[in-house]
Amino acid sequence: MKLCRYGNIDNEFPAVLINGTRYDVSAFTNDFDEKFFVNDGIAKLTTWFEANKSQCKIVNSSERWASCVARPSKIICIGLNYADHAAESNMAIPKEPIVFFKSTSSLVGPNDDLVIPKNSKKTDWEVELAVIIGKKATYIEEANALDYVAGFALHNDYSERAFQLERGGQWVKGKSCDTFAPLGPWLLTSDELKDTNNLRLWLTVNGKTYQDGNTKNFIFDVSYLVSYLSQFMTLLPGDVISTGTPAGVGLGQKPEPVYLKPGDVIELGIDGLGTSKQLAKAYQ
């Protein structure tokens, strides 16, 4: 099943996507949030929808696509999880996952504008596979990790490299600006995506391909990451784990880095998880 959300910012509703058509399911649940996932919402929604599809409102195709999950308790990101990206960043391949956070206020819809932050000169892109947690996970084993996953989504982990790398402190400063986490267009439930280790992911800027990678090149795969993170924190239903990006970010371009400017169009996609498109705009 594909879960999605639609509507204007601050007035968003849950839906399911079936054969290209979005069906409003707000009669079943208020939103795709922690409460929905913790109560075995996907299984219950599947049963309910089969019985009630004919009564569900069809969402107008012009309606905005919102983030595929409501604001989670946390967005956890993994740095340098592809060897080629570590190399282009002039950083060593990590022996353990590099973990940082992204503010939940950075979460937006997949096709919303990217707002280049005030005083930014080095806003960069990162196509990533996002994992959405389906049930509370604490100290879980790697062999059982996928049992705790609700599904997967496309994520662009935007980064302001000067804020991230040149201003001291933690990476979170360069990762958390408003609009820096477009997520979706949909959450594909885990029963429909069996192999997370062979997914093509790509990104273009103004039609030029910069990233074209595959999750088979993960340093740490999804099962390992979910188990690993659960040793340090409780993962709550609806939490998002962004699993890292392959080579091709702006920071790594030769002979000079390439960063985003107003008017740039960024498009990205992952096998089975759809595509998204953002227009870069200056902060007003």
C-alpha positions as CSV (number, residue, x, y, z in Angstrom):
1,M,0.0,0.0,0.0
2,K,1.1,3.6,-0.7
3,L,0.3,6.1,2.0
4,C,0.3,9.8,1.2
5,R,-1.0,13.1,2.5
6,Y,-2.5,16.1,0.7
7,G,-3.8,19.6,1.2
8,N,-2.5,23.0,2.1
9,I,0.1,23.5,4.7
10,D,-1.4,23.2,8.2
11,N,-4.5,21.7,6.7
12,E,-3.3,18.3,5.5
13,F,-5.2,15.0,5.2
14,P,-4.3,11.3,4.9
15,A,-4.9,9.4,1.7
16,V,-3.9,6.2,0.0
17,L,-2.6,6.0,-3.6
18,I,-4.1,3.2,-5.8
19,N,-3.3,3.0,-9.5
20,G,-2.5,6.7,-9.7
21,T,-5.6,7.9,-7.8
22,R,-5.5,9.3,-4.3
23,Y,-8.4,8.4,-2.0
24,D,-9.0,10.4,1.2
25,V,-9.0,8.1,4.3
26,S,-9.6,10.7,7.0
27,A,-12.8,8.8,7.9
28,F,-10.4,6.1,9.2
29,T,-7.6,8.2,10.7
30,N,-6.9,11.8,11.5
31,D,-3.3,11.5,10.1
32,F,-0.4,9.3,9.5
33,D,1.3,10.0,12.8
34,E,2.7,8.2,15.8
35,K,-0.8,7.3,17.0
36,F,-1.7,5.8,13.6
37,F,1.4,3.5,13.4
38,V,1.5,2.4,17.0
39,N,-2.1,1.0,16.8
40,D,-1.2,-1.3,13.8
41,G,-2.7,1.3,11.6
42,I,-1.5,0.0,8.2
43,A,-3.1,-3.5,8.7
44,K,-6.3,-2.0,10.0
45,L,-6.4,0.6,7.2
46,T,-5.9,-2.0,4.6
47,T,-8.9,-4.0,5.8
48,W,-11.0,-0.8,6.3
49,F,-10.2,0.5,2.8
50,E,-11.1,-2.7,1.1
51,A,-14.6,-2.4,2.6
52,N,-15.0,1.4,2.2
53,K,-13.2,2.4,-0.9
54,S,-16.3,3.3,-2.8
55,Q,-17.2,5.8,-0.1
56,C,-13.8,7.5,0.0
57,K,-13.5,10.9,-1.7
58,I,-11.2,11.0,-4.7
59,V,-8.6,13.7,-4.2
60,N,-8.4,16.2,-7.0
61,S,-5.1,15.8,-8.9
62,S,-4.4,19.5,-8.4
63,E,-4.2,19.1,-4.7
64,R,-0.7,19.6,-3.1
65,W,1.2,16.6,-2.1
66,A,2.2,16.9,1.6
67,S,4.9,15.0,3.4
68,C,3.9,11.3,3.5
69,V,4.0,11.3,7.3
70,A,2.9,13.9,9.8
71,R,5.6,15.5,11.8
72,P,7.5,12.7,13.5
73,S,9.2,12.7,16.9
74,K,12.6,12.8,15.2
75,I,14.4,12.7,11.8
76,I,17.6,10.7,12.2
77,C,20.2,10.9,9.5
78,I,23.2,8.8,8.6
79,G,26.3,10.5,7.3
80,L,28.8,9.0,4.8
81,N,26.9,5.8,4.3
82,Y,28.2,5.3,0.7
83,A,31.9,4.8,0.2
84,D,31.9,7.0,-3.0
85,H,30.3,9.9,-1.1
86,A,32.8,9.6,1.7
87,A,35.6,9.7,-0.9
88,E,34.2,12.8,-2.7
89,S,33.9,14.5,0.7
90,N,37.5,13.7,1.6
91,M,36.4,11.8,4.7
92,A,37.3,8.4,5.9
93,I,34.9,5.5,5.6
94,P,33.2,5.3,9.0
95,K,33.7,2.3,11.2
96,E,30.3,2.9,12.8
97,P,27.4,4.9,11.5
98,I,27.7,8.7,11.7
99,V,24.5,9.8,13.3
100,F,23.0,13.3,13.3
101,F,19.5,14.9,13.6
102,K,17.4,17.0,11.3
103,S,14.8,19.3,12.8
104,T,11.3,18.1,12.3
105,S,10.4,21.7,11.3
106,S,12.4,21.2,8.1
107,L,9.8,18.6,6.9
108,V,7.8,19.6,3.8
109,G,6.0,18.1,0.9
110,P,7.9,16.5,-2.0
111,N,7.2,19.2,-4.5
112,D,7.3,22.2,-2.2
113,D,9.8,25.0,-3.0
114,L,13.2,24.8,-1.5
115,V,13.9,28.1,0.4
116,I,17.6,28.9,0.3
117,P,18.3,30.1,3.9
118,K,19.2,33.6,4.8
119,N,23.0,34.1,4.5
120,S,23.4,30.8,2.7
121,K,26.1,30.4,0.0
122,K,26.5,26.6,0.0
123,T,23.1,25.0,-0.1
124,D,23.5,21.4,-1.4
125,W,21.3,18.4,-2.3
126,E,21.3,14.7,-1.2
127,V,18.9,12.1,-2.5
128,E,18.3,9.4,0.2
129,L,16.2,6.4,1.0
130,A,14.1,7.1,4.1
131,V,12.9,4.5,6.5
132,I,9.7,5.0,8.5
133,I,9.5,3.2,11.8
134,G,6.3,1.3,12.5
135,K,6.5,0.3,16.1
136,K,8.5,1.1,19.2
137,A,12.0,-0.2,19.0
138,T,14.5,-0.4,21.8
139,Y,17.6,-2.7,21.8
140,I,16.4,-4.8,18.9
141,E,18.4,-7.4,17.0
142,E,19.5,-6.9,13.5
143,A,17.8,-10.1,12.4
144,N,14.4,-8.7,13.5
145,A,14.9,-5.1,12.6
146,L,12.7,-5.0,9.5
147,D,9.8,-6.1,11.6
148,Y,9.9,-2.6,13.1
149,V,9.7,-0.8,9.8
150,A,6.4,0.6,8.5
151,G,7.8,1.5,5.0
152,F,10.1,3.6,2.9
153,A,10.0,6.9,1.1
154,L,12.1,9.3,-1.0
155,H,13.9,12.0,0.9
156,N,16.1,15.0,-0.2
157,D,18.4,15.7,2.7
158,Y,19.2,19.3,1.8
159,S,22.3,20.7,3.5
160,E,23.9,24.1,3.9
161,R,27.6,23.2,3.8
162,A,29.0,26.3,5.4
163,F,26.6,26.1,8.3
164,Q,27.4,22.3,8.6
165,L,31.1,22.2,8.2
166,E,32.5,25.7,8.8
167,R,30.6,27.1,11.7
168,G,31.7,24.6,14.5
169,G,29.4,22.4,16.6
170,Q,27.2,19.7,15.1
171,W,26.0,19.0,11.6
172,V,22.4,19.7,12.6
173,K,22.9,23.4,12.0
174,G,23.4,22.8,8.3
175,K,20.6,20.3,8.0
176,S,17.6,21.8,9.7
177,C,16.6,24.9,7.8
178,D,13.0,25.3,6.8
179,T,12.1,23.2,3.7
180,F,15.3,21.1,4.0
181,A,13.4,17.8,4.3
182,P,11.0,17.1,1.4
183,L,9.6,13.6,2.0
184,G,7.5,11.5,-0.3
185,P,5.4,11.6,-2.5
186,W,4.3,8.4,-0.7
187,L,5.3,5.9,1.9
188,L,5.5,2.4,0.3
189,T,4.7,-0.2,3.0
190,S,7.5,-2.6,3.8
191,D,5.5,-5.7,2.5
192,E,5.8,-4.2,-1.0
193,L,9.5,-3.5,-0.9
194,K,11.4,-6.7,-0.1
195,D,14.9,-5.7,-1.2
196,T,16.2,-2.4,0.1
197,N,19.7,-3.3,-1.0
198,N,19.2,-2.9,-4.8
199,L,17.4,0.4,-5.4
200,R,18.5,3.0,-7.9
201,L,18.4,6.5,-6.7
202,W,19.1,9.6,-8.8
203,L,19.1,13.4,-8.7
204,T,19.3,16.1,-11.4
205,V,19.7,19.9,-11.2
206,N,18.3,21.8,-14.1
207,G,18.1,18.6,-16.1
208,K,21.8,17.6,-15.5
209,T,22.3,14.3,-13.7
210,Y,24.5,14.7,-10.6
211,Q,23.7,11.6,-8.6
212,D,23.0,8.2,-10.0
213,G,23.7,5.5,-7.3
214,N,22.3,2.3,-5.9
215,T,21.6,1.2,-2.3
216,K,23.7,-2.0,-3.0
217,N,26.6,0.3,-2.2
218,F,25.4,1.0,1.4
219,I,28.2,0.7,4.0
220,F,25.5,0.0,6.6
221,D,22.2,-1.4,5.4
222,V,18.7,-0.8,6.7
223,S,18.5,-3.7,9.1
224,Y,21.9,-2.8,10.6
225,L,20.9,0.9,11.0
226,V,17.6,0.3,12.6
227,S,19.1,-2.1,15.1
228,Y,22.2,0.1,15.7
229,L,20.1,3.2,16.4
230,S,17.9,1.3,18.8
231,Q,20.9,0.6,21.0
232,F,21.2,4.4,21.7
233,M,17.6,5.7,21.6
234,T,14.0,4.5,21.5
235,L,12.7,4.6,18.0
236,L,9.0,5.7,18.0
237,P,6.4,4.9,15.4
238,G,6.5,7.4,12.6
239,D,10.2,8.3,13.2
240,V,12.2,8.8,10.0
241,I,15.7,7.4,9.4
242,S,17.4,8.9,6.3
243,T,20.0,6.4,5.3
244,G,22.7,8.5,3.5
245,T,23.4,9.7,0.0
246,P,25.6,8.4,-2.9
247,A,28.3,10.4,-4.7
248,G,27.4,13.4,-6.7
249,V,26.6,16.1,-4.2
250,G,27.4,19.7,-5.0
251,L,30.2,19.7,-2.4
252,G,32.1,17.0,-4.3
253,Q,32.0,18.5,-7.8
254,K,35.3,19.1,-9.6
255,P,37.1,21.3,-10.3
256,E,34.9,23.5,-8.1
257,P,31.8,22.7,-5.9
258,V,28.4,23.5,-7.3
259,Y,25.7,25.0,-5.0
260,L,22.1,25.8,-5.5
261,K,20.8,29.2,-6.5
262,P,17.4,30.8,-6.9
263,G,15.6,29.4,-10.0
264,D,17.3,26.0,-10.0
265,V,15.1,23.0,-10.4
266,I,16.0,19.9,-8.5
267,E,14.4,16.5,-9.4
268,L,15.0,13.1,-7.8
269,G,13.7,9.6,-7.5
270,I,14.1,6.1,-6.2
271,D,12.9,2.8,-7.7
272,G,9.4,2.2,-6.5
273,L,9.2,5.3,-4.4
274,G,8.3,7.9,-7.0
275,T,9.9,11.2,-7.8
276,S,9.9,14.7,-6.4
277,K,10.7,18.2,-7.7
278,Q,11.7,21.3,-5.9
279,L,12.2,24.9,-7.2
280,A,14.9,26.8,-5.3
281,K,13.9,30.2,-4.1
282,A,15.6,32.9,-2.1
283,Y,14.7,33.6,1.5
284,Q,12.3,36.5,1.7
